[in-house]
Amino acid sequence: MIDRLARVADVLERAERTHGIVTARTNGADPEWPLFYAWWLLRWSELPELLAPAPAPTISVLAARLLALDADYRRAAPPEPWSIVYARALLADADARP
């Protein structure tokens, strides 16, 4: 069975692919990408179930978190794929929520 970290990373990668389809007309340019990702992740993916039993964040909270994760990832340039790094952080956030 695929572990929770891998499942969240997969959901994030599917959000990226979906966003790429949606933004094809603009060559991927979308200054509001965190809002799209957050909306898609919370409304159209299984991310809320993967973060359970913690309540899912709101779209605005998740968008802000994704923006912060992106800045941190670009600054640190870790060897792991972005999706794994983001998934680990989102799961840690969920596990810290009451």
C-alpha positions in Angstrom: 0.0 0.0 0.0 1.2 3.5 -0.8 2.0 5.4 2.3 0.3 8.7 3.2 3.3 10.9 2.3 3.4 9.4 -1.2 -0.4 9.8 -1.6 -0.3 13.5 -0.7 2.7 14.0 -3.0 0.7 12.3 -5.8 -2.3 14.6 -5.2 0.0 17.6 -5.4 1.5 16.4 -8.6 -2.0 15.9 -10.1 -2.9 19.5 -9.1 0.2 20.6 -11.0 -0.8 18.7 -14.1 -4.4 20.0 -13.9 -3.1 23.6 -13.5 -0.9 23.1 -16.5 -3.9 22.2 -18.6 -5.9 25.1 -17.3 -3.1 27.6 -17.9 -2.0 26.3 -21.3 -3.4 29.4 -23.0 -1.2 31.6 -21.0 1.9 29.4 -21.3 1.6 28.5 -17.6 1.6 32.1 -16.4 -0.7 32.4 -13.4 0.2 34.8 -10.6 -2.8 33.4 -8.6 -1.6 29.8 -8.8 -1.7 29.2 -5.0 -5.4 29.9 -5.1 -6.1 27.5 -8.0 -4.0 24.8 -6.3 -5.8 25.3 -2.9 -9.2 25.3 -4.5 -8.6 22.2 -6.6 -6.9 20.3 -3.7 -9.7 21.0 -1.3 -12.6 20.7 -3.7 -11.6 18.1 -6.3 -9.0 15.9 -4.7 -8.8 13.5 -1.8 -6.4 15.8 0.2 -9.0 16.6 2.9 -9.3 12.9 3.6 -5.6 12.4 3.6 -5.1 15.2 6.2 -7.8 13.7 8.4 -8.6 13.5 11.2 -7.5 17.1 11.3 -10.0 19.5 9.7 -8.9 20.6 6.3 -7.6 24.2 6.1 -9.5 26.8 4.3 -8.7 27.7 0.7 -7.0 31.0 1.8 -5.0 29.3 4.5 -3.8 26.5 2.2 -3.0 29.0 -0.6 -0.8 31.0 1.8 0.9 27.9 3.0 1.6 26.8 -0.6 3.1 30.2 -1.4 5.3 30.0 1.7 6.4 26.4 0.8 7.2 27.5 -2.7 9.4 30.3 -1.4 11.2 28.0 1.1 11.7 25.3 -1.5 13.2 27.7 -4.0 15.5 29.2 -1.4 16.7 25.9 0.1 16.8 24.0 -3.2 16.6 20.6 -1.5 17.4 17.4 -3.4 13.9 15.9 -2.9 11.1 16.7 -5.3 8.9 19.6 -4.4 5.9 17.4 -4.0 7.5 15.3 -1.3 8.7 18.4 0.6 5.3 20.0 0.4 3.5 16.8 1.3 5.7 16.4 4.4 5.0 19.9 5.5 1.2 19.7 4.9 1.1 16.4 6.9 3.1 18.0 9.7 0.7 20.9 9.7 -2.3 18.6 9.8 -0.8 16.5 12.6 -0.2 19.7 14.7 -3.9 20.8 14.3 -6.2 19.8 17.1 
